Amino acid sequence: MSGQEGARGYLLQAVTAVLDSFEDNWESICVEPKTEDDKVDIKWTYADSSEKVCQVKSSINPFEKANVLKWMLELYKDYPEASNYKVALIGTNTKSANDLIKSINDQICNEFKGNYKELNSINNKINVICHPLDIKVLNKAIAADVSRFLSSKGIVEPSSSHQLIAKGLVLDQFELSTKGEPLTRIQFENKLLEWITSKNYVNRNINLSFYLSGHFNFTNTINAIKHGDIEKSEYFEGRKENLLSQIENIKSFNVVENFIVSDSSSMFLESSIFQKRKTYSLDYKNEPVVIDSEDKLEIKEKVKKLLGRHLSNYFFGFGDLTESRNTVLTFPSRSKYTFRGNLDEKEKYKLYRKFIFDLEDTLDLQEYWEKMRGFYFLPIVLKNEGTSHEQDLKIRLVFPNDVNVIKPDDFPMPKRYEVIKDFNRLDSHFSSLFKHHKDLEVEEYQSNKNLYSRYDELKDLVPSLSIDEKEFEKDRYYEILNYIFDYRVFDNQKNGTVLECQIDELNSNEVISLPSFIFVWCSKDFSIEYEINYKNLPKKINGTLDVNVND
């Protein structure tokens, strides 16, 4: 073999290594690995530790069938532990060689005979590929693969760039072949992207910004903001309208307090029955349903303040309705209530109880909201104003020590079971309190974490387990907050409180929200120092966001 032919052979090995490396999900590749007989020119290793080996042959003369069989057998004998075998032929073939190659690749090859019987053990593991003996054509094929790869990453480059990158990849593999060193897929892709990065670095512009749909567009400075008054929200107005409708429905029943005979009897009935109902260890039978005078006054005041309506005593009358309570001895124990009275009495009391529950839920929601309004919140988004697709973006935010960053466990919790339960859905009305949602400008952050509670885990282990539903919802409330607040928090650092999060990928000219709004409490203006780092970035991006506090 002449020196010219030898150089061409090594070059074509590198070309084949690159050309075939866009095919599947290998973990590492090695050109000219060290083997006993040196018949393996390229070796790919996969995540499951399986390996594919390849021998590359090039010639200006047509390849003969006998030679193809010989090279397959040599490859197998040199590396019998491989999972797949490939022979790459660069040139032309005789008809008999073409027929053999077709039967092998179509897996309809007849049984190998004579000197090649050993190949029967790998009959379905052999593949033969053919390329033309034309470096320009092969480089164009690699450039086409580069183009498809970049397109999958959202990167648009002229064809001249694809051709340059193709030559660079071949040169890289040629250099590695002289050392027999492996190259990981991550290194392979990073190298490809680095060339684009260095070429287009001036066109890269990644930054953080404040943004809140309907309030302000992208800016680096904001006046500290709090959530608005819940009473002005459509959701809360809907709850109030529902309560007003319930009042009218209850008032439509012509039922009054028939048990009130005199002041003394009324006082006895109200105090004794009310106390009896509050004593969970006692059962009772056919006791008049009477609302305690203090409860009436309290409910009237709440309705007047919340709804602007006055309730008369007739609203609290349930005629001759009586109530019995019977404790069922189970674990946990349960109480069974039965009522005696006519249909109107029963129905009015049923509607009254629902009204009281809904009233207390609404007041609890109002109280919770007032606590939430004590915090400022920061709506921050990540912008890619450049032309390249970016991956594995790591964001670090540093808050001054005198700014109190509110973490999930620091948030208030509603007191009422139904209110907590209403919060505990990712698609609930209240999720907008805590994070951005997709709009025309910004994509919504999607967490990769699993939302799975300890009760879910316990119930999987013990399906018959009885759980306290209220305790479950309380735990769930903070689990959902932790799920939304997808940051790593480092308190008491020398330079302040540090929050870190990760964005998997960001297309060119795309904006995505950070995992959640960041809630804080502070008494004076402050600045947030941030740092962005991502794949193939030669230097970290640093910036500042400013918050003015008017309180």
N, C-alpha and C positions, 0 to 999 in steps of 0.2 A: 504494500500500500504506500503510495507517494505521500509526501508531507502535505500536499494540497488536499488530497483525499481525506487524510486524517483530520485536518483542521475542519474540513467540511463536515465530517462525521460528528465531531464534538459539537459543532454549531447546531447541526440538525437534532442532536440529542436535546440541547437546550430549547430549541424551537418546539420540539414535540412535548417536552415537559410543560412549557407554558400553554401550548395549544390545548392539551388534554386537561390542564388544571382548572379550566372553567366549567368542566363537565359535572362534577359531583362534590359532595361535602366531605372532603378529606380533612384530616387534622394536620398532617405534615407531609412534605415531599422532600426526597433526597435524590439528587442526580449523581451517578457514579458512586453508589454506596459500596462499602467493602463487603464482598461475598467470597466464598471459597474459590469459585471458578471465574469470577469477574464477568459473568454473563448477564447480570442485572444492570441495566443502564439507568432505570428510574424506579423508585419505590414510593408508593403512596401509603400512608398509614391512616386508619379511620378511628373514630371515637370508640368503637367496640374492640379496638386493638387488632382488627383484621388488617391484612396488607394486600396490596396489588402490586405486582412487579411487571416491568416492561423491558423488552430488548428492542433497540432501534437499529434498523438496517437501511442503508441507502446505497444506490448503485445506478450507474448510467445504463446497465444491461438489465433486461427483463428478469424478474425473479422466477426461479423454477420451483415447482411443487416440492421436490425433494429437499431443497434448501429451507423452505418454510417449515416443513416437518422437523428437520434437523434443529432449527433454531428454537422451535417450541419445546422440543425434548431437552435441549441444553438448558433452557430457562427453568424448566420444571426440576431437572436434576440439581441445578445450582441452588434453588430456593423452594424445596418441597413443602415448606410450611405456609406458603402464601394461600390466600383465599381466592385470588383471581390472577390470571396470566394474560398479558397482552404482548403481541408482536406488532411493532409499527414499521411498515414498509414504505420507504420514500423512493418512489420511482414507478416503473411499470411492471406488469405481471404477464407471464405466459397464460394461455387459456387454461391449462391444467391447474396452475396456481390459483387463478381466479375461481375456478370451480370448487377447489378445496376450501378457499377462504369463504365463499358463499355458504357452503354446507356447514362449516364450523360456526359462522356467525348466526346462521338460521337455526343452529342446534339440531341439524338433521344429518350430521356427519355419520357416515358408516363407521363401523368398528375399526379402530386403528390396528394395523397388522404388522407382522414382521418385527423389524427393529424398533417400531414405534408403539408397541403394545402398552408400554407404561403410560402412554397418554390417555388410555381409556379411563384411568382413575380420575382424570380432571377434564373429561370430555365436555362437561357443561360449565367449565370455569375458564375456557379459553376464548380470547377475542383477538381478531386480526384487523388492524386498520391500515388504510392505504392513503398516502398523501403524494401529490406530485413533487417531482424533484425541481422545485422552483422556489427559491428563497423569497422572492417578491410576493408570489401568490400566498405562501405560508404566512408572511408578515401581514398581508391584508386580512387573512383569516383571523389572526390574533387581534388585529385592530378592530375587527367586527365584534369579537368577544369583549374587548375592552369597552366598546361603545355600549353594548347591552348591559354590561356591569355598571357603568356610570349612569345609564338611564334608570336602572333599578334603584339607584341612590338619589335620583332627582337631579343629577348633574348633567348639564348640557354643554358639550365641548365640540369645537370644529373637528373634522376628520383628520386634519393635520396633527392635532394633539393626540388622537388615538394612535396614529402611526408611530409617533415619537415614543409614546408610552410602551407600545408593543416592542419596539427595539430595546427600550430600557429594561423591560422584563426579561427578554432573552439574554441580554448582557449580564443581568443579575444571576440568572441560572447558570450561565456559562462560567462565571466567576466562582460560584458555589461548587460547581462540578470539579473544579481543580482541588477543592479541599474535602469533598465528600461530606459536606455539612448539610443537615436538614434545614428546611424552612417551614415554619408553621403557616397555616392558612391566614391567621391574623396578620402575621408579618408580610405575607404575600399581598393581602388586600391593603394593608397600611402603606406599603411601599407604593402601590399604585395610586392611592389617594394623596400621598405626600407630594407626588409630582404635580397633581392638580392643585394642591394646597399652595405650594411654593409659587406656582404660576399665577394663581388667582388671589393671592393673599390680600392684595390691595382692594379686591372686591368683596372682602369678608367684613361683615358688620353685625356682630351679635351683641345685644345689650339688654338690660332690664329697664322696665318702665312702669309707671303707675298707669292703670287704665280701669275705668268703671263704666260699663255700658249705660248710656242715658245720662251720665253725669259729666265725665270728662274723657277726652282722648289721651293719647300717649304723651306723658310728661314726666320729667325727672323731679318735679317739685309739686307738692300738694299741701293744702291745708288739711290738718288731721280731721278725719270724718268718722261719724258714728252712724249707726243704723237709725232710720227715721222712727217716728211715733207709730206704734203698731195700730193705734186706733184709726189711723188714716189709710190703712191698708185694706184692699178689697177682701182679703181673707177674714180680717177681724170684723169688718162691716157685715160680712155674710153671717158670722156667728151671732152678732147682735140682732140682725134681722130674724134669724131663726129663733132666738129667745123671745123676741116680741111676738112672733107668730105663736109660739107655745103659750105665752100668757093669754092671748086672745082665745086660744083653743080651750084652755083650762077655765077661763071665765064664762065660756058658753054653757057650762054645766050648771043646772039649777039645783045645786047641792050646798047646804049650809051646815054650821056646827050645831047639830041637834043636841049634843051632850052638854053644852054649857047651860046650866040651869040657874046657878047663882054664882056670885063672886067667890064664895068659899069653896063650893064644889069644883068650880072651874080651876081654882088655884090648886086644889088637891089633885084633880085629874092631870092637869098639865105637868105639875112637878113630879108626881109619882110615876106616871107613864113614861115621861121623858127620861127619868133616871133609870127606870126598869129597862128601857131600850138600850141604855148605855152600859148596862151591867151584863156583859157577855156570858157570865157564868149562870145566869138565871133564865129559865123558860117561863112563859106566861101563856094564858089562854083567853081568847075573846075579850081583850082589853080594847077600850075605845081608842080610835086613831085620832089623837089630838096633838096639834103642834104647839110646843112650848112658847109662851109669850115672848121670852127673850129671843128665841129663834125667829119668831115672826118679825120682831123689830129689826133684828140683824139683817134678815133677808130683804125687808122693805128698804132699808138704808142702802144695801148693795144694789138693788134694782134701780132705786132712785138715782144713785151716783152713776151707774154704768149705762142705764137705758133711759133715764129721765122720766120714768113712769112711777105712778103711785099705786100701790097695791092695797086694796081694802081687806078687812078681815074675812069677807066672803070668799076670797081667793084661797084661804086656808081651811075651808070647811069641807068635811067629807061625810056629812050626815050620820047615819047609824053604823058606819063601817067599823068593824073590829078586826084586831090582828092577834094571831097566835104565833108563838115561836117554839120550835122544838129542835133540840140539839141532836144531831145524828152522830153517834160515836164511831167515827172513822179516823183514819190518820192521814192528814190532819182532820180534826173534827169539823163538821159543817152544820150550819143552822138552816132550818127549813121554815119559811114563813107562809102562813095561810091567812086569807082574808075572808070575812063574811060580810055581805052587804049586797045591795042591788048592783046592776051592771054599771049605772052611771057613777055610783060611789067608787066602785073598784077602778073604773077607767079613769076618773078624775085623779084618784090618788096615784095611779100608775104614771099618768102624764106629769103630775106634780113632782114625783120623785125624779123622773128624767129631767125635768126642768131644773131642779136643784143641782143635779149632777152636772148638767151642761153649764149652769151659771157658775158653779165653783170652778169648773174646768176653764171657763173663759177668764175668770178673775185670776186664776193661777197663771194662765198664759200671759195676762197683762203684767202681773208682778214679775214673772220671769223676764219678760221683754225689757222692763225697766232696768233690771240688773245687767242685761246684755248691753243696753245703751250706755252703760258706764264705761265701756271699752271703746277705744279707737280701733279701726281696722284698716289694714293696708292691702289694697288689691294690686298685686304685682304680676306682670307678665314678662315672658321672654320673647324677644323679637329677633328674627333673622332677616336682616335687610340686605344680605349678600346674595350671591348667585350659587352658592354651593350647599349641598345637603350635608348636615352635620349629625354625628352620632355620639352617644354616651356623654351628654353634656352634664357637667357637675357644677352646681351653683352653691356658693357659700355666701351667706349674709351675716354681717357682724353688726350687732346693736350695742349702743353704749351701755355702760353699767347702770346708769340711772334710768334706763327704760325697762319697764317690767314686761317681758314677753309672756303672754298668756298661753299656757300649754293646756292640752285637753283636760287634764285633771283639775285645772284651775277654774273651769267654766262652772257657772251655776247650773242647777238641775231643777226642772219643774217638780212640784210636790205631788201633783195628782197623777195617778197611774195612767189615765186615758191621755193626758197631755204628753207624758213621756213616750207613751206608745205611738202617738201621732208623730213625734219627732223621729222615731226609730225606723225610718225608711229612707234609703238613699234618694228616692224620688219624691220625698215629702216636700210640702211647701217651705219647710224650714231649712232645707238644704241650701237654699239661696242665701241664707244668713252667713254661711261659712265658706263658700267658694264661688268662683266664676262658673258660669255655664256657657256653652257654645253660643256664639252669635256670629254676625257677618264678619267681624274683625278678628275674633280670637277663638282658637280651638280649646276645648275643655281638657284639662289634665285627667288622665286615666291611671288610677293606681294599679300596681302589679301585686299589691299585698292581698292576702286572703282575709276575708271578713268572716271569722269563725269564732264563736264564743265558747267559753268554758262549759256552758250548759249544753251547747250542741255536742261537745266532746263527751260530756257525762252521759247524755241521752243515747249517744252511739254505743257507749260501753254498757249502759244499763237502760234498755229501752223502756222499762216499766217505771223508771224513776219519777217520783212526784216532785215537782219543783215549785217554788214560790214565784208565781208569774211576775209579781211586782219587783222582786229582787232581780229576776231575769232581765226585765226591761231597764232597770237601773244600770245593771252591768252593760247591757246592750248599748245604752245611751253613750257611755264613755268609750265603748269599743268602736262605735261608729265615728265618734269624734277623733279617736286615734287613727282610724282608717283614713279619714279625710285629711287630717293634719300629718301628711306623709313627709315629715322632716326628721332628721336627726338633730337633737338639741344638745348643745354643750354649754352648761351653765358655768358661771363664775370663772370664765376664762380671763386671762390678763387684759385682753382688749375688749371684753364685753361678752354678751351672750351670742353664741354662734349657731346658726341654723344651716343645715346642709340638705340638699335634695338633688335628685337626678332626673333628667329628661332623656329618654332613650334615643329619640331622633327628632330632628327639626328640618323640614324642607326649606328650600330657598323661598324668601318672601313670605314666610309663615310666622304667625304669632301664636304662642300657647301659654295658658295660665300656669302659674306655679300651683302646687298641690291644693292650697287653700288660701283664703285671706289670712293674714297674720294679725292677730289681735294683740294690742299693747295698751299699757297705761303709762302715762308720763305727764309731767307738768311743764315742760319747756320744749322748745324746738330741738330737733336732733337730726342727725344724718346716719344713713345706713351705708356702710362700705360693703361693696360686693365684689366677688371674684368669679369668673367663669372659665372653666377649663374643659376641653373636649378633645376627641381623637384628632391627631395630626395637626394640633395647634402648636406652633413653635413657642409661643409666649402666651401666658395667661392674660385674660382681659379683666381689667379692673375698672370700677366705676363707683359713683355715689348717687344715692337717692336722698332727697331732702324733705323733711316733714315739718311744717309749721304748726305749732299748737297755739290756739287762740284762747283757751280757757284760762 
